[in-house]
Amino acid sequence: MDCGWFIWVASPARAHMPGSLKACLDLAEATGAAWLQFDRDCAPIAELPVYDW
């Protein structure tokens, strides 16, 4: 994989993460996911905000 990030949903650093990232982790956790992958080529998820860069 050339681009993207994996984040462990149960990361102990979660308490120190920004709210927008916590929202992603909360949604991933609600679906039973253990890992969250961010990838620029994936379609946006309707339940999460999208930001122009």
All heavy atoms as TSV, in Angstrom:
chain	resi	resn	atom	element	x	y	z
A	1	MET	N	N	0.853	-1.176	0.000
A	1	MET	CA	C	0.000	0.000	0.000
A	1	MET	C	C	0.893	1.232	0.000
A	1	MET	O	O	1.748	1.400	0.857
A	1	MET	CB	C	-0.901	-0.043	1.247
A	1	MET	CG	C	-1.787	1.147	1.355
A	1	MET	SD	S	-3.027	1.002	2.649
A	1	MET	CE	C	-2.059	1.413	4.068
A	2	ASP	N	N	0.684	2.101	-0.964
A	2	ASP	CA	C	1.492	3.314	-1.075
A	2	ASP	C	C	0.929	4.474	-0.272
A	2	ASP	O	O	1.664	5.364	0.137
A	2	ASP	CB	C	1.597	3.741	-2.533
A	2	ASP	CG	C	2.393	2.751	-3.366
A	2	ASP	OD1	O	3.208	2.011	-2.789
A	2	ASP	OD2	O	2.190	2.722	-4.579
A	3	CYS	N	N	-0.375	4.488	-0.071
A	3	CYS	CA	C	-1.024	5.592	0.634
A	3	CYS	C	C	-2.068	5.054	1.586
A	3	CYS	O	O	-2.608	3.979	1.385
A	3	CYS	CB	C	-1.709	6.513	-0.367
A	3	CYS	SG	S	-0.606	7.274	-1.537
A	4	GLY	N	N	-2.367	5.810	2.604
A	4	GLY	CA	C	-3.402	5.431	3.553
A	4	GLY	C	C	-2.830	5.145	4.925
A	4	GLY	O	O	-1.627	5.093	5.117
A	5	TRP	N	N	-3.725	4.971	5.877
A	5	TRP	CA	C	-3.332	4.755	7.272
A	5	TRP	C	C	-4.221	3.697	7.890
A	5	TRP	O	O	-5.407	3.615	7.603
A	5	TRP	CB	C	-3.499	6.045	8.076
A	5	TRP	CG	C	-2.631	7.144	7.599
A	5	TRP	CD1	C	-2.947	8.114	6.685
A	5	TRP	CD2	C	-1.292	7.401	7.988
A	5	TRP	NE1	N	-1.899	8.942	6.494
A	5	TRP	CE2	C	-0.851	8.532	7.288
A	5	TRP	CE3	C	-0.399	6.789	8.861
A	5	TRP	CZ2	C	0.409	9.067	7.431
A	5	TRP	CZ3	C	0.852	7.320	9.000
A	5	TRP	CH2	C	1.249	8.442	8.302
A	6	PHE	N	N	-3.658	2.902	8.795
A	6	PHE	CA	C	-4.412	1.964	9.614
A	6	PHE	C	C	-4.354	2.454	11.055
A	6	PHE	O	O	-3.286	2.838	11.540
A	6	PHE	CB	C	-3.800	0.557	9.562
A	6	PHE	CG	C	-4.130	-0.199	8.321
A	6	PHE	CD1	C	-3.274	-0.205	7.242
A	6	PHE	CD2	C	-5.312	-0.927	8.233
A	6	PHE	CE1	C	-3.571	-0.911	6.097
A	6	PHE	CE2	C	-5.625	-1.639	7.088
A	6	PHE	CZ	C	-4.746	-1.632	6.014
A	7	ILE	N	N	-5.489	2.446	11.729
A	7	ILE	CA	C	-5.546	2.843	13.142
A	7	ILE	C	C	-6.310	1.770	13.897
A	7	ILE	O	O	-7.410	1.359	13.488
A	7	ILE	CB	C	-6.242	4.207	13.326
A	7	ILE	CG1	C	-5.468	5.284	12.563
A	7	ILE	CG2	C	-6.353	4.556	14.805
A	7	ILE	CD1	C	-6.121	6.631	12.586
A	8	TRP	N	N	-5.732	1.324	14.985
A	8	TRP	CA	C	-6.366	0.331	15.847
A	8	TRP	C	C	-7.524	0.995	16.574
A	8	TRP	O	O	-7.350	2.003	17.272
A	8	TRP	CB	C	-5.336	-0.224	16.818
A	8	TRP	CG	C	-5.826	-1.293	17.723
A	8	TRP	CD1	C	-6.756	-2.253	17.450
A	8	TRP	CD2	C	-5.401	-1.539	19.057
A	8	TRP	NE1	N	-6.927	-3.076	18.532
A	8	TRP	CE2	C	-6.106	-2.655	19.541
A	8	TRP	CE3	C	-4.492	-0.924	19.893
A	8	TRP	CZ2	C	-5.939	-3.156	20.813
A	8	TRP	CZ3	C	-4.314	-1.430	21.163
A	8	TRP	CH2	C	-5.024	-2.545	21.616
A	9	VAL	N	N	-8.711	0.465	16.431
A	9	VAL	CA	C	-9.916	1.063	17.008
A	9	VAL	C	C	-9.821	1.154	18.533
A	9	VAL	O	O	-10.274	2.120	19.135
A	9	VAL	CB	C	-11.176	0.279	16.561
A	9	VAL	CG1	C	-12.414	0.749	17.288
A	9	VAL	CG2	C	-11.363	0.405	15.052
A	10	ALA	N	N	-9.189	0.190	19.167
A	10	ALA	CA	C	-9.073	0.177	20.637
A	10	ALA	C	C	-7.780	0.836	21.122
A	10	ALA	O	O	-7.355	0.597	22.251
A	10	ALA	CB	C	-9.151	-1.256	21.129
A	11	SER	N	N	-7.173	1.677	20.323
A	11	SER	CA	C	-5.911	2.321	20.690
A	11	SER	C	C	-6.015	3.052	22.030
A	11	SER	O	O	-6.960	3.807	22.257
A	11	SER	CB	C	-5.510	3.332	19.617
A	11	SER	OG	O	-4.406	4.092	20.053
A	12	PRO	N	N	-5.043	2.853	22.921
A	12	PRO	CA	C	-5.059	3.579	24.189
A	12	PRO	C	C	-4.845	5.085	23.997
A	12	PRO	O	O	-5.169	5.864	24.884
A	12	PRO	CB	C	-3.918	2.956	24.991
A	12	PRO	CG	C	-3.077	2.229	24.001
A	12	PRO	CD	C	-3.935	1.917	22.830
A	13	ALA	N	N	-4.363	5.494	22.842
A	13	ALA	CA	C	-4.156	6.920	22.562
A	13	ALA	C	C	-5.448	7.594	22.087
A	13	ALA	O	O	-5.470	8.803	21.850
A	13	ALA	CB	C	-3.070	7.080	21.505
A	14	ARG	N	N	-6.501	6.829	21.975
A	14	ARG	CA	C	-7.777	7.353	21.472
A	14	ARG	C	C	-8.267	8.567	22.254
A	14	ARG	O	O	-8.821	9.501	21.680
A	14	ARG	CB	C	-8.804	6.222	21.524
A	14	ARG	CG	C	-10.113	6.526	20.869
A	14	ARG	CD	C	-10.918	5.247	20.819
A	14	ARG	NE	N	-12.258	5.477	20.343
A	14	ARG	CZ	C	-13.108	4.524	20.049
A	14	ARG	NH1	N	-12.766	3.265	20.188
A	14	ARG	NH2	N	-14.310	4.801	19.625
A	15	ALA	N	N	-8.040	8.585	23.543
A	15	ALA	CA	C	-8.500	9.700	24.381
A	15	ALA	C	C	-7.838	11.025	23.996
A	15	ALA	O	O	-8.367	12.094	24.281
A	15	ALA	CB	C	-8.235	9.395	25.848
A	16	HIS	N	N	-6.701	10.954	23.344
A	16	HIS	CA	C	-5.947	12.160	22.985
A	16	HIS	C	C	-6.123	12.544	21.515
A	16	HIS	O	O	-5.477	13.478	21.049
A	16	HIS	CB	C	-4.467	11.948	23.280
A	16	HIS	CG	C	-4.209	11.540	24.692
A	16	HIS	ND1	N	-4.339	12.413	25.759
A	16	HIS	CD2	C	-3.877	10.351	25.221
A	16	HIS	CE1	C	-4.080	11.765	26.885
A	16	HIS	NE2	N	-3.804	10.509	26.589
A	17	MET	N	N	-6.971	11.826	20.792
A	17	MET	CA	C	-7.169	12.078	19.368
A	17	MET	C	C	-8.216	13.165	19.152
A	17	MET	O	O	-9.085	13.365	19.992
A	17	MET	CB	C	-7.603	10.789	18.668
A	17	MET	CG	C	-6.547	9.724	18.670
A	17	MET	SD	S	-7.146	8.217	17.866
A	17	MET	CE	C	-5.784	7.119	18.184
A	18	PRO	N	N	-8.153	13.864	18.017
A	18	PRO	CA	C	-9.157	14.893	17.720
A	18	PRO	C	C	-10.563	14.295	17.588
A	18	PRO	O	O	-10.715	13.117	17.249
A	18	PRO	CB	C	-8.707	15.472	16.377
A	18	PRO	CG	C	-7.397	14.868	16.058
A	18	PRO	CD	C	-7.142	13.737	16.996
A	19	GLY	N	N	-11.559	15.107	17.825
A	19	GLY	CA	C	-12.943	14.659	17.769
A	19	GLY	C	C	-13.337	14.043	16.437
A	19	GLY	O	O	-14.107	13.082	16.395
A	20	SER	N	N	-12.828	14.577	15.337
A	20	SER	CA	C	-13.183	14.041	14.020
A	20	SER	C	C	-12.660	12.620	13.853
A	20	SER	O	O	-13.332	11.769	13.258
A	20	SER	CB	C	-12.632	14.935	12.911
A	20	SER	OG	O	-11.233	15.109	13.053
A	21	LEU	N	N	-11.491	12.334	14.400
A	21	LEU	CA	C	-10.941	10.983	14.326
A	21	LEU	C	C	-11.687	10.049	15.279
A	21	LEU	O	O	-11.981	8.906	14.941
A	21	LEU	CB	C	-9.444	10.995	14.648
A	21	LEU	CG	C	-8.725	9.660	14.598
A	21	LEU	CD1	C	-8.957	8.938	13.278
A	21	LEU	CD2	C	-7.228	9.861	14.840
A	22	LYS	N	N	-12.044	10.554	16.453
A	22	LYS	CA	C	-12.819	9.745	17.398
A	22	LYS	C	C	-14.167	9.344	16.789
A	22	LYS	O	O	-14.637	8.231	17.003
A	22	LYS	CB	C	-13.045	10.511	18.698
A	22	LYS	CG	C	-11.824	10.622	19.564
A	22	LYS	CD	C	-12.160	11.388	20.830
A	22	LYS	CE	C	-10.936	11.721	21.620
A	22	LYS	NZ	N	-11.253	12.521	22.812
A	23	ALA	N	N	-14.780	10.245	16.018
A	23	ALA	CA	C	-16.058	9.926	15.367
A	23	ALA	C	C	-15.880	8.763	14.403
A	23	ALA	O	O	-16.731	7.869	14.325
A	23	ALA	CB	C	-16.599	11.156	14.639
A	24	CYS	N	N	-14.777	8.745	13.685
A	24	CYS	CA	C	-14.488	7.635	12.768
A	24	CYS	C	C	-14.294	6.338	13.552
A	24	CYS	O	O	-14.809	5.287	13.166
A	24	CYS	CB	C	-13.230	7.933	11.956
A	24	CYS	SG	S	-13.387	9.320	10.833
A	25	LEU	N	N	-13.561	6.417	14.646
A	25	LEU	CA	C	-13.314	5.238	15.465
A	25	LEU	C	C	-14.606	4.734	16.115
A	25	LEU	O	O	-14.827	3.525	16.199
A	25	LEU	CB	C	-12.256	5.535	16.525
A	25	LEU	CG	C	-10.854	5.812	15.979
A	25	LEU	CD1	C	-9.945	6.324	17.086
A	25	LEU	CD2	C	-10.267	4.594	15.320
A	26	ASP	N	N	-15.452	5.653	16.551
A	26	ASP	CA	C	-16.740	5.264	17.143
A	26	ASP	C	C	-17.589	4.501	16.130
A	26	ASP	O	O	-18.197	3.478	16.466
A	26	ASP	CB	C	-17.506	6.494	17.638
A	26	ASP	CG	C	-16.890	7.129	18.870
A	26	ASP	OD1	O	-16.032	6.489	19.526
A	26	ASP	OD2	O	-17.258	8.289	19.167
A	27	LEU	N	N	-17.637	5.007	14.909
A	27	LEU	CA	C	-18.427	4.343	13.871
A	27	LEU	C	C	-17.839	2.972	13.544
A	27	LEU	O	O	-18.574	1.994	13.422
A	27	LEU	CB	C	-18.479	5.208	12.612
A	27	LEU	CG	C	-19.335	4.679	11.472
A	27	LEU	CD1	C	-20.792	4.510	11.910
A	27	LEU	CD2	C	-19.243	5.599	10.271
A	28	ALA	N	N	-16.524	2.888	13.450
A	28	ALA	CA	C	-15.872	1.603	13.185
A	28	ALA	C	C	-16.152	0.614	14.317
A	28	ALA	O	O	-16.466	-0.554	14.078
A	28	ALA	CB	C	-14.368	1.803	13.010
A	29	GLU	N	N	-16.067	1.090	15.549
A	29	GLU	CA	C	-16.315	0.231	16.703
A	29	GLU	C	C	-17.763	-0.271	16.709
A	29	GLU	O	O	-18.025	-1.439	17.018
A	29	GLU	CB	C	-16.017	0.996	17.990
A	29	GLU	CG	C	-16.121	0.173	19.232
A	29	GLU	CD	C	-15.682	0.948	20.458
A	29	GLU	OE1	O	-16.185	2.080	20.676
A	29	GLU	OE2	O	-14.828	0.429	21.184
A	30	ALA	N	N	-18.706	0.599	16.335
A	30	ALA	CA	C	-20.120	0.222	16.314
A	30	ALA	C	C	-20.411	-0.888	15.306
A	30	ALA	O	O	-21.360	-1.647	15.480
A	30	ALA	CB	C	-20.982	1.446	15.999
A	31	THR	N	N	-19.575	-0.992	14.286
A	31	THR	CA	C	-19.762	-2.053	13.290
A	31	THR	C	C	-18.987	-3.311	13.643
A	31	THR	O	O	-19.053	-4.297	12.921
A	31	THR	CB	C	-19.333	-1.585	11.883
A	31	THR	OG1	O	-17.916	-1.376	11.864
A	31	THR	CG2	C	-20.064	-0.332	11.471
A	32	GLY	N	N	-18.226	-3.268	14.745
A	32	GLY	CA	C	-17.456	-4.435	15.169
A	32	GLY	C	C	-16.061	-4.502	14.594
A	32	GLY	O	O	-15.374	-5.514	14.739
A	33	ALA	N	N	-15.613	-3.439	13.951
A	33	ALA	CA	C	-14.274	-3.421	13.348
A	33	ALA	C	C	-13.192	-3.282	14.416
A	33	ALA	O	O	-13.379	-2.588	15.414
A	33	ALA	CB	C	-14.160	-2.271	12.357
A	34	ALA	N	N	-12.072	-3.935	14.209
A	34	ALA	CA	C	-10.919	-3.814	15.109
A	34	ALA	C	C	-9.917	-2.797	14.578
A	34	ALA	O	O	-9.153	-2.212	15.332
A	34	ALA	CB	C	-10.241	-5.169	15.279
A	35	TRP	N	N	-9.910	-2.607	13.258
A	35	TRP	CA	C	-8.976	-1.682	12.610
A	35	TRP	C	C	-9.755	-0.745	11.697
A	35	TRP	O	O	-10.776	-1.116	11.124
A	35	TRP	CB	C	-7.943	-2.433	11.772
A	35	TRP	CG	C	-6.957	-3.157	12.611
A	35	TRP	CD1	C	-7.051	-4.449	13.041
A	35	TRP	CD2	C	-5.748	-2.639	13.144
A	35	TRP	NE1	N	-5.972	-4.769	13.805
A	35	TRP	CE2	C	-5.137	-3.674	13.886
A	35	TRP	CE3	C	-5.097	-1.422	13.081
A	35	TRP	CZ2	C	-3.938	-3.504	14.546
A	35	TRP	CZ3	C	-3.897	-1.263	13.734
A	35	TRP	CH2	C	-3.326	-2.290	14.455
A	36	LEU	N	N	-9.240	0.456	11.542
A	36	LEU	CA	C	-9.812	1.454	10.651
A	36	LEU	C	C	-8.750	1.805	9.622
A	36	LEU	O	O	-7.604	2.067	9.987
A	36	LEU	CB	C	-10.215	2.690	11.451
A	36	LEU	CG	C	-10.855	3.836	10.719
A	36	LEU	CD1	C	-12.185	3.411	10.123
A	36	LEU	CD2	C	-11.065	5.000	11.655
A	37	GLN	N	N	-9.117	1.771	8.352
A	37	GLN	CA	C	-8.179	2.125	7.291
A	37	GLN	C	C	-8.646	3.399	6.609
A	37	GLN	O	O	-9.789	3.487	6.158
A	37	GLN	CB	C	-8.072	1.019	6.250
A	37	GLN	CG	C	-7.127	1.389	5.119
A	37	GLN	CD	C	-7.119	0.375	3.993
A	37	GLN	OE1	O	-7.941	-0.535	3.950
A	37	GLN	NE2	N	-6.197	0.537	3.082
A	38	PHE	N	N	-7.754	4.370	6.548
A	38	PHE	CA	C	-8.011	5.588	5.783
A	38	PHE	C	C	-7.281	5.457	4.463
A	38	PHE	O	O	-6.095	5.143	4.436
A	38	PHE	CB	C	-7.493	6.828	6.527
A	38	PHE	CG	C	-8.309	7.179	7.722
A	38	PHE	CD1	C	-7.901	6.807	8.987
A	38	PHE	CD2	C	-9.489	7.882	7.585
A	38	PHE	CE1	C	-8.656	7.127	10.096
A	38	PHE	CE2	C	-10.251	8.205	8.690
A	38	PHE	CZ	C	-9.835	7.827	9.952
A	39	ASP	N	N	-7.999	5.696	3.377
A	39	ASP	CA	C	-7.407	5.580	2.058
A	39	ASP	C	C	-8.033	6.639	1.164
A	39	ASP	O	O	-9.258	6.736	1.080
A	39	ASP	CB	C	-7.660	4.182	1.498
A	39	ASP	CG	C	-6.916	3.916	0.209
A	39	ASP	OD1	O	-6.844	4.824	-0.642
A	39	ASP	OD2	O	-6.409	2.802	0.043
A	40	ARG	N	N	-7.225	7.409	0.505
A	40	ARG	CA	C	-7.734	8.520	-0.307
A	40	ARG	C	C	-8.592	8.063	-1.480
A	40	ARG	O	O	-9.341	8.857	-2.040
A	40	ARG	CB	C	-6.574	9.367	-0.822
A	40	ARG	CG	C	-5.716	8.625	-1.815
A	40	ARG	CD	C	-4.608	9.463	-2.337
A	40	ARG	NE	N	-3.874	8.696	-3.348
A	40	ARG	CZ	C	-2.785	9.114	-3.907
A	40	ARG	NH1	N	-2.277	10.282	-3.565
A	40	ARG	NH2	N	-2.185	8.387	-4.810
A	41	ASP	N	N	-8.482	6.815	-1.892
A	41	ASP	CA	C	-9.210	6.322	-3.048
A	41	ASP	C	C	-10.557	5.681	-2.701
A	41	ASP	O	O	-11.293	5.289	-3.601
A	41	ASP	CB	C	-8.361	5.314	-3.821
A	41	ASP	CG	C	-7.108	5.961	-4.385
A	41	ASP	OD1	O	-7.175	7.145	-4.782
A	41	ASP	OD2	O	-6.054	5.301	-4.422
A	42	CYS	N	N	-10.896	5.588	-1.420
A	42	CYS	CA	C	-12.176	4.999	-1.007
A	42	CYS	C	C	-13.284	6.041	-1.088
A	42	CYS	O	O	-13.046	7.238	-0.950
A	42	CYS	CB	C	-12.081	4.479	0.425
A	42	CYS	SG	S	-11.001	3.061	0.566
A	43	ALA	N	N	-14.479	5.561	-1.273
A	43	ALA	CA	C	-15.635	6.465	-1.302
A	43	ALA	C	C	-15.905	7.002	0.097
A	43	ALA	O	O	-15.676	6.310	1.091
A	43	ALA	CB	C	-16.854	5.707	-1.811
A	44	PRO	N	N	-16.402	8.242	0.215
A	44	PRO	CA	C	-16.747	8.791	1.529
A	44	PRO	C	C	-17.873	7.988	2.187
A	44	PRO	O	O	-18.703	7.381	1.517
A	44	PRO	CB	C	-17.235	10.205	1.211
A	44	PRO	CG	C	-16.693	10.521	-0.136
A	44	PRO	CD	C	-16.599	9.211	-0.858
A	45	ILE	N	N	-17.911	8.018	3.505
A	45	ILE	CA	C	-18.955	7.355	4.284
A	45	ILE	C	C	-19.975	8.419	4.672
A	45	ILE	O	O	-19.619	9.444	5.272
A	45	ILE	CB	C	-18.350	6.674	5.524
A	45	ILE	CG1	C	-17.385	5.580	5.071
A	45	ILE	CG2	C	-19.439	6.119	6.427
A	45	ILE	CD1	C	-16.570	4.974	6.175
A	46	ALA	N	N	-21.228	8.191	4.332
A	46	ALA	CA	C	-22.278	9.197	4.502
A	46	ALA	C	C	-22.420	9.688	5.942
A	46	ALA	O	O	-22.765	10.841	6.171
A	46	ALA	CB	C	-23.612	8.643	3.993
A	47	GLU	N	N	-22.165	8.834	6.919
A	47	GLU	CA	C	-22.347	9.206	8.335
A	47	GLU	C	C	-21.216	10.082	8.881
A	47	GLU	O	O	-21.304	10.565	10.008
A	47	GLU	CB	C	-22.440	7.947	9.209
A	47	GLU	CG	C	-23.652	7.106	8.947
A	47	GLU	CD	C	-23.467	6.110	7.798
A	47	GLU	OE1	O	-22.379	6.001	7.253
A	47	GLU	OE2	O	-24.462	5.466	7.450
A	48	LEU	N	N	-20.169	10.288	8.099
A	48	LEU	CA	C	-19.016	11.064	8.569
A	48	LEU	C	C	-18.845	12.340	7.746
A	48	LEU	O	O	-19.148	12.346	6.551
A	48	LEU	CB	C	-17.746	10.216	8.493
A	48	LEU	CG	C	-17.733	8.981	9.387
A	48	LEU	CD1	C	-16.520	8.114	9.061
A	48	LEU	CD2	C	-17.744	9.374	10.847
A	49	PRO	N	N	-18.301	13.376	8.362
A	49	PRO	CA	C	-18.078	14.622	7.605
A	49	PRO	C	C	-16.951	14.435	6.580
A	49	PRO	O	O	-16.078	13.606	6.747
A	49	PRO	CB	C	-17.671	15.631	8.686
A	49	PRO	CG	C	-17.187	14.826	9.823
A	49	PRO	CD	C	-17.915	13.509	9.753
A	50	VAL	N	N	-17.032	15.239	5.518
A	50	VAL	CA	C	-16.009	15.243	4.481
A	50	VAL	C	C	-15.416	16.644	4.426
A	50	VAL	O	O	-16.149	17.640	4.489
A	50	VAL	CB	C	-16.613	14.864	3.108
A	50	VAL	CG1	C	-15.589	14.961	2.002
A	50	VAL	CG2	C	-17.225	13.475	3.163
A	51	TYR	N	N	-14.095	16.732	4.318
A	51	TYR	CA	C	-13.408	18.015	4.297
A	51	TYR	C	C	-12.665	18.187	2.980
A	51	TYR	O	O	-12.029	17.263	2.485
A	51	TYR	CB	C	-12.396	18.094	5.457
A	51	TYR	CG	C	-13.039	17.907	6.793
A	51	TYR	CD1	C	-13.032	16.669	7.411
A	51	TYR	CD2	C	-13.653	18.962	7.455
A	51	TYR	CE1	C	-13.619	16.469	8.651
A	51	TYR	CE2	C	-14.242	18.776	8.698
A	51	TYR	CZ	C	-14.220	17.523	9.285
A	51	TYR	OH	O	-14.802	17.340	10.508
A	52	ASP	N	N	-12.747	19.383	2.379
A	52	ASP	CA	C	-11.962	19.690	1.192
A	52	ASP	C	C	-10.542	20.041	1.623
A	52	ASP	O	O	-10.349	20.773	2.592
A	52	ASP	CB	C	-12.558	20.884	0.436
A	52	ASP	CG	C	-13.800	20.517	-0.334
A	52	ASP	OD1	O	-13.888	19.353	-0.794
A	52	ASP	OD2	O	-14.670	21.382	-0.480
A	53	TRP	N	N	-9.580	19.528	0.912
A	53	TRP	CA	C	-8.169	19.798	1.243
A	53	TRP	C	C	-7.582	20.711	0.217
A	53	TRP	O	O	-7.573	20.666	-0.870
A	53	TRP	CB	C	-7.387	18.502	1.321
A	53	TRP	CG	C	-7.803	17.712	2.502
A	53	TRP	CD1	C	-8.787	16.783	2.557
A	53	TRP	CD2	C	-7.276	17.780	3.822
A	53	TRP	NE1	N	-8.908	16.261	3.813
A	53	TRP	CE2	C	-7.973	16.866	4.619
A	53	TRP	CE3	C	-6.275	18.537	4.416
A	53	TRP	CZ2	C	-7.713	16.691	5.959
A	53	TRP	CZ3	C	-6.016	18.332	5.748
A	53	TRP	CH2	C	-6.734	17.434	6.509
